[in-house]
């Protein structure tokens, strides 16, 4: 079955499921690409896969994560970007063609799953789609027990993202690595409850929250599997609540840890690479690695157990590929020169021996100029060798 999927992917000119290729062969391919990268330019896909195997490519990969921000290239509105797979695909494609980058993460917004669970939404013309918090789906603690799994075939926005994965897997092929996206169960529930009340519920009513996580996770597993089936070689799971910004570590591990493992396991069984995104302060690298065994972690701030970037590289550089972590305020307010200087500092520390992808700590702010995005790409080209 594994080889059938690999051959089918090759026939369709798509990336075969990376996880189905024996690790010694992945290491050999990465090592050969690293050697070739010393004398010639690698493709974006080769560059990322070599980095994920902790070998040094021709240069450090870069992912500007200009998602919704690239709408203006095609004249696509925010509502069109949120609701149309074809329009969103044009936006992501234009982002790579116009700005550059080696990795695409197909994140539309953080309300995709919640909307299909019945959360009322607002789709502004000039900003990201978000829940209507005046009409929360979960109004009190008793509402957690009312949630039920949703068949993927009956979803709206989740099916839009699945369709987006299918289009982008076909367009990018062997050129650029494309990742799907799933918001973790706690994140989905917080979209239907409101963050402040949800924090209290996790601390005071953990059993009710876990019961809801069980129903939501059944749908999220099917959602992740459907994304893998489109041909995207990776799926990123957003686990924002695994950080000091949200919940104590032991609370996150008790409530979301087992469900996060279930989602990551299903991606791995499909042959996909598992990514984590967490832009919280004091992110719990150790807990997330223990529960999810990710290939990459995208982060905005240092982990709770690391005081410096050097300590981060020493402690976790061999365990996962690090993706980040240029500060969003710098992208908004800094000059291109300041952005490039910060990129150089991060590359010098985190880029040695592979295992590092230069990127913003979170999605590129959607309503600012592309100057900082161009600076990110330029810094990787100038300093990433």
ROVO-224724 format. One record per residue (C-alpha): y, x, z; residue in three letters. Coordinates in nm, 2 decimals. Layout:
N
KOLSE | Y | X | Z | ALA
...
***
This chain:
385
KOLSE | 0.00 | 0.00 | 0.00 | UNK
KOLSE | 0.24 | 0.28 | 0.08 | UNK
KOLSE | 0.19 | 0.46 | -0.24 | UNK
KOLSE | 0.22 | 0.13 | -0.43 | UNK
KOLSE | 0.56 | 0.08 | -0.28 | UNK
KOLSE | 0.66 | 0.44 | -0.37 | UNK
KOLSE | 0.55 | 0.41 | -0.73 | UNK
KOLSE | 0.72 | 0.07 | -0.76 | UNK
KOLSE | 1.04 | 0.22 | -0.64 | UNK
KOLSE | 1.02 | 0.50 | -0.89 | UNK
KOLSE | 0.95 | 0.26 | -1.17 | UNK
KOLSE | 1.26 | 0.06 | -1.07 | UNK
KOLSE | 1.46 | 0.38 | -1.05 | UNK
KOLSE | 1.53 | 0.32 | -0.68 | UNK
KOLSE | 1.48 | 0.55 | -0.38 | UNK
KOLSE | 1.12 | 0.52 | -0.25 | UNK
KOLSE | 1.07 | 0.43 | 0.12 | UNK
KOLSE | 1.15 | 0.76 | 0.28 | UNK
KOLSE | 0.94 | 0.69 | 0.58 | UNK
KOLSE | 0.63 | 0.66 | 0.36 | UNK
KOLSE | 0.66 | 1.02 | 0.24 | UNK
KOLSE | 0.49 | 1.26 | 0.48 | UNK
KOLSE | 0.73 | 1.46 | 0.69 | UNK
KOLSE | 0.61 | 1.80 | 0.57 | UNK
KOLSE | 0.69 | 1.69 | 0.21 | UNK
KOLSE | 1.03 | 1.57 | 0.33 | UNK
KOLSE | 1.10 | 1.90 | 0.49 | UNK
KOLSE | 0.98 | 2.09 | 0.18 | UNK
KOLSE | 1.21 | 1.89 | -0.04 | UNK
KOLSE | 1.50 | 1.94 | 0.20 | UNK
KOLSE | 1.44 | 2.31 | 0.22 | UNK
KOLSE | 1.42 | 2.34 | -0.16 | UNK
KOLSE | 1.74 | 2.14 | -0.20 | UNK
KOLSE | 1.91 | 2.36 | 0.06 | UNK
KOLSE | 1.82 | 2.67 | -0.15 | UNK
KOLSE | 1.94 | 2.51 | -0.47 | UNK
KOLSE | 2.26 | 2.40 | -0.29 | UNK
KOLSE | 2.35 | 2.77 | -0.26 | UNK
KOLSE | 2.39 | 2.80 | -0.63 | UNK
KOLSE | 2.46 | 2.45 | -0.76 | UNK
KOLSE | 2.60 | 2.12 | -0.65 | UNK
KOLSE | 2.36 | 1.86 | -0.50 | UNK
KOLSE | 2.38 | 1.49 | -0.56 | UNK
KOLSE | 2.51 | 1.28 | -0.27 | UNK
KOLSE | 2.16 | 1.15 | -0.20 | UNK
KOLSE | 2.01 | 1.50 | -0.19 | UNK
KOLSE | 2.29 | 1.61 | 0.04 | UNK
KOLSE | 2.23 | 1.33 | 0.29 | UNK
KOLSE | 1.85 | 1.35 | 0.29 | UNK
KOLSE | 1.87 | 1.73 | 0.33 | UNK
KOLSE | 2.10 | 1.69 | 0.62 | UNK
KOLSE | 1.89 | 1.42 | 0.79 | UNK
KOLSE | 1.60 | 1.67 | 0.78 | UNK
KOLSE | 1.83 | 1.92 | 0.96 | UNK
KOLSE | 1.85 | 2.16 | 0.67 | UNK
KOLSE | 2.18 | 2.29 | 0.54 | UNK
KOLSE | 2.28 | 2.13 | 0.20 | UNK
KOLSE | 2.55 | 2.27 | -0.03 | UNK
KOLSE | 2.82 | 2.12 | 0.20 | UNK
KOLSE | 2.85 | 1.88 | 0.49 | UNK
KOLSE | 2.81 | 1.52 | 0.36 | UNK
KOLSE | 3.10 | 1.28 | 0.41 | UNK
KOLSE | 3.12 | 0.91 | 0.46 | UNK
KOLSE | 3.47 | 0.77 | 0.46 | UNK
KOLSE | 3.34 | 0.42 | 0.54 | UNK
KOLSE | 3.61 | 0.25 | 0.34 | UNK
KOLSE | 3.45 | -0.09 | 0.33 | UNK
KOLSE | 3.69 | -0.38 | 0.33 | UNK
KOLSE | 3.98 | -0.14 | 0.28 | UNK
KOLSE | 3.87 | -0.09 | -0.08 | UNK
KOLSE | 3.94 | -0.46 | -0.17 | UNK
KOLSE | 4.27 | -0.37 | -0.31 | UNK
KOLSE | 4.11 | -0.15 | -0.58 | UNK
KOLSE | 3.97 | -0.46 | -0.74 | UNK
KOLSE | 4.21 | -0.72 | -0.61 | UNK
KOLSE | 3.94 | -0.89 | -0.40 | UNK
KOLSE | 4.05 | -1.10 | -0.10 | UNK
KOLSE | 3.91 | -1.08 | 0.24 | UNK
KOLSE | 3.74 | -1.42 | 0.22 | UNK
KOLSE | 3.58 | -1.32 | -0.12 | UNK
KOLSE | 3.46 | -1.00 | 0.03 | UNK
KOLSE | 3.31 | -1.18 | 0.32 | UNK
KOLSE | 3.14 | -1.46 | 0.13 | UNK
KOLSE | 3.05 | -1.32 | -0.22 | UNK
KOLSE | 2.78 | -1.06 | -0.26 | UNK
KOLSE | 2.90 | -0.98 | -0.61 | UNK
KOLSE | 3.26 | -0.93 | -0.50 | UNK
KOLSE | 3.16 | -0.72 | -0.20 | UNK
KOLSE | 2.94 | -0.51 | -0.43 | UNK
KOLSE | 3.23 | -0.44 | -0.65 | UNK
KOLSE | 3.44 | -0.33 | -0.35 | UNK
KOLSE | 3.17 | -0.09 | -0.22 | UNK
KOLSE | 3.11 | 0.05 | -0.57 | UNK
KOLSE | 3.49 | 0.11 | -0.62 | UNK
KOLSE | 3.51 | 0.28 | -0.28 | UNK
KOLSE | 3.26 | 0.54 | -0.39 | UNK
KOLSE | 3.40 | 0.58 | -0.74 | UNK
KOLSE | 3.77 | 0.59 | -0.64 | UNK
KOLSE | 3.76 | 0.77 | -0.30 | UNK
KOLSE | 3.42 | 0.94 | -0.29 | UNK
KOLSE | 3.16 | 0.98 | -0.03 | UNK
KOLSE | 2.79 | 1.05 | 0.01 | UNK
KOLSE | 2.68 | 0.75 | 0.22 | UNK
KOLSE | 2.75 | 0.37 | 0.21 | UNK
KOLSE | 2.70 | 0.14 | 0.51 | UNK
KOLSE | 2.70 | -0.23 | 0.39 | UNK
KOLSE | 2.89 | -0.37 | 0.69 | UNK
KOLSE | 3.09 | -0.68 | 0.60 | UNK
KOLSE | 3.20 | -0.78 | 0.96 | UNK
KOLSE | 3.04 | -0.84 | 1.29 | UNK
KOLSE | 3.01 | -1.21 | 1.26 | UNK
KOLSE | 2.75 | -1.24 | 0.98 | UNK
KOLSE | 2.46 | -1.33 | 1.20 | UNK
KOLSE | 2.66 | -1.54 | 1.45 | UNK
KOLSE | 2.79 | -1.76 | 1.17 | UNK
KOLSE | 2.43 | -1.85 | 1.07 | UNK
KOLSE | 2.35 | -1.94 | 1.43 | UNK
KOLSE | 2.63 | -2.20 | 1.41 | UNK
KOLSE | 2.94 | -2.01 | 1.53 | UNK
KOLSE | 3.25 | -2.15 | 1.37 | UNK
KOLSE | 3.44 | -1.89 | 1.17 | UNK
KOLSE | 3.79 | -1.80 | 1.06 | UNK
KOLSE | 3.84 | -1.63 | 0.73 | UNK
KOLSE | 4.19 | -1.49 | 0.72 | UNK
KOLSE | 4.35 | -1.39 | 0.39 | UNK
KOLSE | 4.46 | -1.05 | 0.51 | UNK
KOLSE | 4.22 | -0.94 | 0.79 | UNK
KOLSE | 3.85 | -0.94 | 0.88 | UNK
KOLSE | 3.65 | -1.26 | 0.93 | UNK
KOLSE | 3.60 | -1.34 | 1.30 | UNK
KOLSE | 3.47 | -1.62 | 1.52 | UNK
KOLSE | 3.69 | -1.91 | 1.62 | UNK
KOLSE | 3.68 | -1.84 | 2.00 | UNK
KOLSE | 3.84 | -2.18 | 2.07 | UNK
KOLSE | 3.51 | -2.33 | 1.96 | UNK
KOLSE | 3.23 | -2.10 | 2.09 | UNK
KOLSE | 2.87 | -2.19 | 2.02 | UNK
KOLSE | 2.77 | -2.09 | 2.37 | UNK
KOLSE | 3.00 | -2.28 | 2.60 | UNK
KOLSE | 2.81 | -2.22 | 2.93 | UNK
KOLSE | 2.50 | -2.04 | 3.06 | UNK
KOLSE | 2.27 | -2.33 | 2.98 | UNK
KOLSE | 2.34 | -2.30 | 2.61 | UNK
KOLSE | 2.15 | -1.97 | 2.59 | UNK
KOLSE | 1.82 | -2.16 | 2.62 | UNK
KOLSE | 1.92 | -2.39 | 2.32 | UNK
KOLSE | 1.91 | -2.10 | 2.06 | UNK
KOLSE | 1.62 | -2.10 | 1.82 | UNK
KOLSE | 1.51 | -1.85 | 1.55 | UNK
KOLSE | 1.64 | -1.93 | 1.20 | UNK
KOLSE | 1.43 | -1.88 | 0.89 | UNK
KOLSE | 1.60 | -1.63 | 0.67 | UNK
KOLSE | 1.57 | -1.86 | 0.37 | UNK
KOLSE | 1.80 | -2.11 | 0.55 | UNK
KOLSE | 2.08 | -1.86 | 0.63 | UNK
KOLSE | 2.41 | -1.83 | 0.45 | UNK
KOLSE | 2.59 | -1.52 | 0.54 | UNK
KOLSE | 2.27 | -1.32 | 0.61 | UNK
KOLSE | 2.15 | -1.41 | 0.26 | UNK
KOLSE | 2.48 | -1.29 | 0.12 | UNK
KOLSE | 2.43 | -0.95 | 0.28 | UNK
KOLSE | 2.06 | -0.93 | 0.16 | UNK
KOLSE | 2.19 | -1.00 | -0.19 | UNK
KOLSE | 2.45 | -0.73 | -0.14 | UNK
KOLSE | 2.18 | -0.48 | -0.05 | UNK
KOLSE | 1.98 | -0.57 | -0.36 | UNK
KOLSE | 2.28 | -0.52 | -0.59 | UNK
KOLSE | 2.39 | -0.19 | -0.43 | UNK
KOLSE | 2.03 | -0.05 | -0.42 | UNK
KOLSE | 2.02 | -0.11 | -0.80 | UNK
KOLSE | 2.37 | 0.03 | -0.87 | UNK
KOLSE | 2.34 | 0.34 | -0.66 | UNK
KOLSE | 1.98 | 0.42 | -0.73 | UNK
KOLSE | 1.93 | 0.80 | -0.68 | UNK
KOLSE | 2.30 | 0.87 | -0.66 | UNK
KOLSE | 2.41 | 0.77 | -0.31 | UNK
KOLSE | 2.23 | 0.67 | 0.00 | UNK
KOLSE | 2.29 | 0.30 | 0.09 | UNK
KOLSE | 2.23 | 0.15 | 0.44 | UNK
KOLSE | 2.20 | -0.21 | 0.53 | UNK
KOLSE | 2.34 | -0.34 | 0.86 | UNK
KOLSE | 2.23 | -0.55 | 1.15 | UNK
KOLSE | 2.44 | -0.64 | 1.46 | UNK
KOLSE | 2.22 | -0.61 | 1.77 | UNK
KOLSE | 2.12 | -0.92 | 1.97 | UNK
KOLSE | 2.38 | -0.87 | 2.25 | UNK
KOLSE | 2.65 | -0.82 | 1.99 | UNK
KOLSE | 2.55 | -1.14 | 1.81 | UNK
KOLSE | 2.55 | -1.34 | 2.14 | UNK
KOLSE | 2.89 | -1.20 | 2.23 | UNK
KOLSE | 3.03 | -1.34 | 1.90 | UNK
KOLSE | 2.91 | -1.68 | 2.01 | UNK
KOLSE | 3.02 | -1.66 | 2.37 | UNK
KOLSE | 3.33 | -1.43 | 2.39 | UNK
KOLSE | 3.31 | -1.08 | 2.52 | UNK
KOLSE | 3.46 | -1.13 | 2.86 | UNK
KOLSE | 3.23 | -1.42 | 2.96 | UNK
KOLSE | 2.94 | -1.25 | 2.80 | UNK
KOLSE | 2.98 | -0.94 | 3.01 | UNK
KOLSE | 2.97 | -1.16 | 3.32 | UNK
KOLSE | 2.66 | -1.34 | 3.20 | UNK
KOLSE | 2.47 | -1.02 | 3.14 | UNK
KOLSE | 2.54 | -0.91 | 3.50 | UNK
KOLSE | 2.49 | -1.25 | 3.67 | UNK
KOLSE | 2.24 | -1.43 | 3.44 | UNK
KOLSE | 2.03 | -1.16 | 3.27 | UNK
KOLSE | 1.72 | -1.38 | 3.24 | UNK
KOLSE | 1.91 | -1.65 | 3.04 | UNK
KOLSE | 2.06 | -1.38 | 2.82 | UNK
KOLSE | 1.72 | -1.22 | 2.75 | UNK
KOLSE | 1.58 | -1.56 | 2.66 | UNK
KOLSE | 1.85 | -1.60 | 2.40 | UNK
KOLSE | 1.79 | -1.24 | 2.28 | UNK
KOLSE | 1.43 | -1.32 | 2.22 | UNK
KOLSE | 1.52 | -1.61 | 1.98 | UNK
KOLSE | 1.80 | -1.40 | 1.81 | UNK
KOLSE | 1.58 | -1.09 | 1.77 | UNK
KOLSE | 1.31 | -1.29 | 1.59 | UNK
KOLSE | 1.57 | -1.37 | 1.32 | UNK
KOLSE | 1.72 | -1.02 | 1.32 | UNK
KOLSE | 1.37 | -0.86 | 1.26 | UNK
KOLSE | 1.32 | -1.08 | 0.96 | UNK
KOLSE | 1.68 | -1.00 | 0.85 | UNK
KOLSE | 1.62 | -0.62 | 0.87 | UNK
KOLSE | 1.29 | -0.65 | 0.69 | UNK
KOLSE | 1.45 | -0.85 | 0.41 | UNK
KOLSE | 1.71 | -0.58 | 0.37 | UNK
KOLSE | 1.45 | -0.31 | 0.35 | UNK
KOLSE | 1.26 | -0.51 | 0.08 | UNK
KOLSE | 1.57 | -0.50 | -0.14 | UNK
KOLSE | 1.53 | -0.12 | -0.19 | UNK
KOLSE | 1.79 | 0.01 | 0.05 | UNK
KOLSE | 1.64 | 0.32 | 0.22 | UNK
KOLSE | 1.81 | 0.27 | 0.56 | UNK
KOLSE | 1.93 | 0.00 | 0.79 | UNK
KOLSE | 2.20 | 0.06 | 1.06 | UNK
KOLSE | 2.18 | -0.13 | 1.39 | UNK
KOLSE | 2.51 | -0.18 | 1.58 | UNK
KOLSE | 2.43 | -0.15 | 1.96 | UNK
KOLSE | 2.79 | -0.15 | 2.09 | UNK
KOLSE | 2.68 | -0.26 | 2.44 | UNK
KOLSE | 2.49 | 0.06 | 2.50 | UNK
KOLSE | 2.81 | 0.23 | 2.63 | UNK
KOLSE | 3.04 | 0.26 | 2.93 | UNK
KOLSE | 3.27 | 0.03 | 2.74 | UNK
KOLSE | 3.03 | -0.26 | 2.79 | UNK
KOLSE | 2.73 | -0.25 | 3.03 | UNK
KOLSE | 2.58 | 0.00 | 3.28 | UNK
KOLSE | 2.31 | 0.20 | 3.12 | UNK
KOLSE | 2.02 | 0.04 | 3.32 | UNK
KOLSE | 2.15 | -0.31 | 3.24 | UNK
KOLSE | 2.15 | -0.23 | 2.87 | UNK
KOLSE | 1.81 | -0.08 | 2.88 | UNK
KOLSE | 1.67 | -0.38 | 3.07 | UNK
KOLSE | 1.83 | -0.65 | 2.85 | UNK
KOLSE | 1.86 | -0.51 | 2.50 | UNK
KOLSE | 1.65 | -0.20 | 2.50 | UNK
KOLSE | 1.31 | -0.38 | 2.42 | UNK
KOLSE | 1.47 | -0.60 | 2.15 | UNK
KOLSE | 1.65 | -0.30 | 1.99 | UNK
KOLSE | 1.31 | -0.12 | 1.98 | UNK
KOLSE | 1.16 | -0.42 | 1.81 | UNK
KOLSE | 1.42 | -0.41 | 1.53 | UNK
KOLSE | 1.40 | -0.04 | 1.48 | UNK
KOLSE | 1.02 | -0.05 | 1.47 | UNK
KOLSE | 1.02 | -0.31 | 1.19 | UNK
KOLSE | 1.26 | -0.09 | 0.98 | UNK
KOLSE | 1.04 | 0.21 | 1.03 | UNK
KOLSE | 0.73 | 0.02 | 0.94 | UNK
KOLSE | 0.90 | -0.07 | 0.61 | UNK
KOLSE | 0.95 | 0.30 | 0.54 | UNK
KOLSE | 1.33 | 0.28 | 0.62 | UNK
KOLSE | 1.55 | 0.52 | 0.80 | UNK
KOLSE | 1.69 | 0.39 | 1.13 | UNK
KOLSE | 2.06 | 0.43 | 1.19 | UNK
KOLSE | 2.26 | 0.34 | 1.50 | UNK
KOLSE | 2.63 | 0.27 | 1.51 | UNK
KOLSE | 2.81 | 0.26 | 1.84 | UNK
KOLSE | 3.19 | 0.31 | 1.87 | UNK
KOLSE | 3.20 | 0.25 | 2.24 | UNK
KOLSE | 3.33 | 0.50 | 2.50 | UNK
KOLSE | 3.06 | 0.69 | 2.69 | UNK
KOLSE | 2.78 | 0.60 | 2.44 | UNK
KOLSE | 2.43 | 0.62 | 2.58 | UNK
KOLSE | 2.27 | 0.87 | 2.34 | UNK
KOLSE | 1.97 | 0.93 | 2.57 | UNK
KOLSE | 1.88 | 0.56 | 2.62 | UNK
KOLSE | 1.92 | 0.46 | 2.26 | UNK
KOLSE | 1.71 | 0.75 | 2.14 | UNK
KOLSE | 1.44 | 0.66 | 2.40 | UNK
KOLSE | 1.43 | 0.29 | 2.29 | UNK
KOLSE | 1.50 | 0.32 | 1.92 | UNK
KOLSE | 1.41 | 0.67 | 1.80 | UNK
KOLSE | 1.69 | 0.67 | 1.53 | UNK
KOLSE | 1.73 | 0.91 | 1.25 | UNK
KOLSE | 2.11 | 0.91 | 1.28 | UNK
KOLSE | 2.37 | 0.80 | 1.53 | UNK
KOLSE | 2.72 | 0.71 | 1.42 | UNK
KOLSE | 2.97 | 0.74 | 1.71 | UNK
KOLSE | 3.34 | 0.74 | 1.79 | UNK
KOLSE | 3.34 | 0.91 | 2.13 | UNK
KOLSE | 3.13 | 1.17 | 2.32 | UNK
KOLSE | 2.82 | 1.05 | 2.50 | UNK
KOLSE | 2.83 | 0.98 | 2.87 | UNK
KOLSE | 2.63 | 1.30 | 2.94 | UNK
KOLSE | 2.83 | 1.54 | 2.72 | UNK
KOLSE | 3.17 | 1.69 | 2.81 | UNK
KOLSE | 3.23 | 1.87 | 2.48 | UNK
KOLSE | 3.13 | 1.86 | 2.11 | UNK
KOLSE | 2.94 | 2.19 | 2.16 | UNK
KOLSE | 2.73 | 2.03 | 2.44 | UNK
KOLSE | 2.67 | 1.73 | 2.22 | UNK
KOLSE | 2.54 | 1.95 | 1.94 | UNK
KOLSE | 2.33 | 2.16 | 2.19 | UNK
KOLSE | 2.18 | 1.86 | 2.36 | UNK
KOLSE | 2.12 | 1.62 | 2.07 | UNK
KOLSE | 2.17 | 1.82 | 1.75 | UNK
KOLSE | 1.79 | 1.86 | 1.70 | UNK
KOLSE | 1.70 | 1.51 | 1.79 | UNK
KOLSE | 1.92 | 1.30 | 1.56 | UNK
KOLSE | 2.17 | 1.34 | 1.27 | UNK
KOLSE | 2.52 | 1.30 | 1.41 | UNK
KOLSE | 2.77 | 1.08 | 1.21 | UNK
KOLSE | 3.13 | 1.09 | 1.31 | UNK
KOLSE | 3.36 | 1.11 | 1.47 | UNK
KOLSE | 3.72 | 1.14 | 1.34 | UNK
KOLSE | 3.94 | 0.91 | 1.56 | UNK
KOLSE | 4.07 | 0.59 | 1.41 | UNK
KOLSE | 4.42 | 0.64 | 1.56 | UNK
KOLSE | 4.44 | 0.97 | 1.38 | UNK
KOLSE | 4.35 | 0.80 | 1.05 | UNK
KOLSE | 4.62 | 0.54 | 1.10 | UNK
KOLSE | 4.90 | 0.76 | 1.23 | UNK
KOLSE | 4.82 | 1.12 | 1.14 | UNK
KOLSE | 4.92 | 1.31 | 0.83 | UNK
KOLSE | 4.65 | 1.42 | 0.58 | UNK
KOLSE | 4.70 | 1.78 | 0.71 | UNK
KOLSE | 4.63 | 1.67 | 1.07 | UNK
KOLSE | 4.32 | 1.47 | 0.96 | UNK
KOLSE | 4.18 | 1.77 | 0.76 | UNK
KOLSE | 4.24 | 2.00 | 1.06 | UNK
KOLSE | 4.04 | 1.77 | 1.29 | UNK
KOLSE | 3.77 | 1.75 | 1.03 | UNK
KOLSE | 3.75 | 2.13 | 1.01 | UNK
KOLSE | 3.72 | 2.15 | 1.39 | UNK
KOLSE | 3.43 | 1.91 | 1.39 | UNK
KOLSE | 3.25 | 2.07 | 1.10 | UNK
KOLSE | 3.27 | 2.41 | 1.26 | UNK
KOLSE | 3.10 | 2.29 | 1.57 | UNK
KOLSE | 2.87 | 2.00 | 1.46 | UNK
KOLSE | 2.79 | 2.11 | 1.10 | UNK
KOLSE | 2.60 | 2.42 | 1.17 | UNK
KOLSE | 2.23 | 2.41 | 1.08 | UNK
KOLSE | 2.26 | 2.07 | 0.92 | UNK
KOLSE | 2.23 | 1.74 | 1.10 | UNK
KOLSE | 2.60 | 1.63 | 1.07 | UNK
KOLSE | 2.77 | 1.38 | 0.84 | UNK
KOLSE | 3.15 | 1.38 | 0.86 | UNK
KOLSE | 3.29 | 1.03 | 0.90 | UNK
KOLSE | 3.54 | 0.81 | 1.09 | UNK
KOLSE | 3.43 | 0.70 | 1.44 | UNK
KOLSE | 3.42 | 0.34 | 1.31 | UNK
KOLSE | 3.49 | 0.16 | 0.98 | UNK
KOLSE | 3.80 | 0.29 | 0.80 | UNK
KOLSE | 4.10 | 0.06 | 0.90 | UNK
KOLSE | 4.12 | -0.19 | 0.62 | UNK
KOLSE | 4.49 | -0.23 | 0.58 | UNK
KOLSE | 4.62 | 0.13 | 0.57 | UNK
KOLSE | 4.66 | 0.37 | 0.28 | UNK
KOLSE | 4.38 | 0.58 | 0.15 | UNK
KOLSE | 4.55 | 0.90 | 0.23 | UNK
KOLSE | 4.33 | 0.98 | 0.53 | UNK
KOLSE | 4.02 | 0.88 | 0.34 | UNK
KOLSE | 4.10 | 1.13 | 0.07 | UNK
KOLSE | 4.17 | 1.39 | 0.34 | UNK
KOLSE | 3.82 | 1.33 | 0.48 | UNK
KOLSE | 3.66 | 1.39 | 0.15 | UNK
KOLSE | 3.88 | 1.69 | 0.07 | UNK
KOLSE | 3.80 | 1.85 | 0.41 | UNK
KOLSE | 3.42 | 1.82 | 0.35 | UNK
KOLSE | 3.46 | 1.99 | 0.01 | UNK
KOLSE | 3.69 | 2.27 | 0.14 | UNK
KOLSE | 3.54 | 2.34 | 0.48 | UNK
KOLSE | 3.18 | 2.20 | 0.47 | UNK
KOLSE | 3.01 | 2.49 | 0.30 | UNK
***
